[in-house]
Amino acid sequence: MPPPAPALLQEGYLPVGNGHMLYFSEHGNASGPASVVLHGGPGSGCNLSMLDWFDLSRQRVILLDQRGAGKSVPAGGLTHNTTADLVSDIERLRKTLEIARWSVVGGSWGSTLGIVYAGSFPQSVSSLILRGVFLASRRETHWFFQSLAALVPQAWLQLTANWTMQQKIDVLQSLTSLLHNGTPIEIQDAAQRWNDYEIAIMQAMTGLVAPQRANEIGKLIGKYRLQSHYLSQHCFLSARAIFHHAKVANKIPAVIVHGTHDWICPPENVILLQRFMPHAAVQWVEKGTHTASDPAICAALGSAVRDMLQYY
């Protein structure tokens, strides 16, 4: 049996309509200041290591699996699954749990979602902590799927092995087409290629060999179908919309944590975001990478969470 979740207060499913039931769990001190964690992906789901950033003896932490992700059902569900839906879900969870205001902690895609949520419901947010800023732009997806070939050439060759030149020109579109319209074998192959590419980038970026995990192919397919559903449509956001929400969120105490060696979400994203959130504190993590499992990034997140406690 898996070990019990740290300081678990409750767990359950939040019905949000159109067949979606979102898994959430609460941890820590029921009387403490509340924080909600927004995971990345889209489609990655939460994990208990996210609790390491908090003092569970003092704080109340809510982990939420977004539509189609993690333990939420239907797994990998794509219908009625847009950024606007996710933003509404977060606010519904806050009201259901009777939390007046909470700190929003989001990493990678979760940082995008955090900005949009804070800009949509600023009265609900006491503080905002963004890690590995992602702005859901064509520039970033082109960087990840095309330009990173310069840094991880072997991984990119494996990602695109036996593809036509036309397929290689737009890797995201090719993967999306295979994942949504391919044969069962093609769908499985596309999910495995994407997963292997991500692992190779992480290993090259951190210099560490990733631990071997027994990922069920069905879960990988669900994750990458959901991720391609969002990324191929720019996460249902325009640059204007994201920066509008950022301008509104600029009134909220915020800190941005970003690694100087982040290959997934380029550090230039922080500079772009600062134009619209000039009051946000920026914590550059020297030689920090993208993943929150990076000890330097994890430590910086813990520091940011402690600093934001003053704003509850």
Secondary structure as GFF3:
##gff-version 3
##sequence-region A 1 312
A	DSSP	beta_strand	8	17	.	.	.	ID=ss1
A	DSSP	beta_strand	20	28	.	.	.	ID=ss2
A	DSSP	beta_strand	34	38	.	.	.	ID=ss3
A	DSSP	three_ten_helix	48	53	.	.	.	ID=ss4
A	DSSP	beta_strand	60	64	.	.	.	ID=ss5
A	DSSP	alpha_helix	83	96	.	.	.	ID=ss6
A	DSSP	beta_strand	102	107	.	.	.	ID=ss7
A	DSSP	alpha_helix	109	120	.	.	.	ID=ss8
A	DSSP	three_ten_helix	122	124	.	.	.	ID=ss9
A	DSSP	beta_strand	125	131	.	.	.	ID=ss10
A	DSSP	alpha_helix	138	145	.	.	.	ID=ss11
A	DSSP	three_ten_helix	147	150	.	.	.	ID=ss12
A	DSSP	alpha_helix	153	159	.	.	.	ID=ss13
A	DSSP	alpha_helix	165	169	.	.	.	ID=ss14
A	DSSP	alpha_helix	171	181	.	.	.	ID=ss15
A	DSSP	alpha_helix	184	206	.	.	.	ID=ss16
A	DSSP	alpha_helix	217	231	.	.	.	ID=ss17
A	DSSP	three_ten_helix	234	236	.	.	.	ID=ss18
A	DSSP	alpha_helix	239	249	.	.	.	ID=ss19
A	DSSP	beta_strand	254	259	.	.	.	ID=ss20
A	DSSP	alpha_helix	268	274	.	.	.	ID=ss21
A	DSSP	beta_strand	281	285	.	.	.	ID=ss22
A	DSSP	alpha_helix	295	308	.	.	.	ID=ss23
A	DSSP	three_ten_helix	309	311	.	.	.	ID=ss24
###
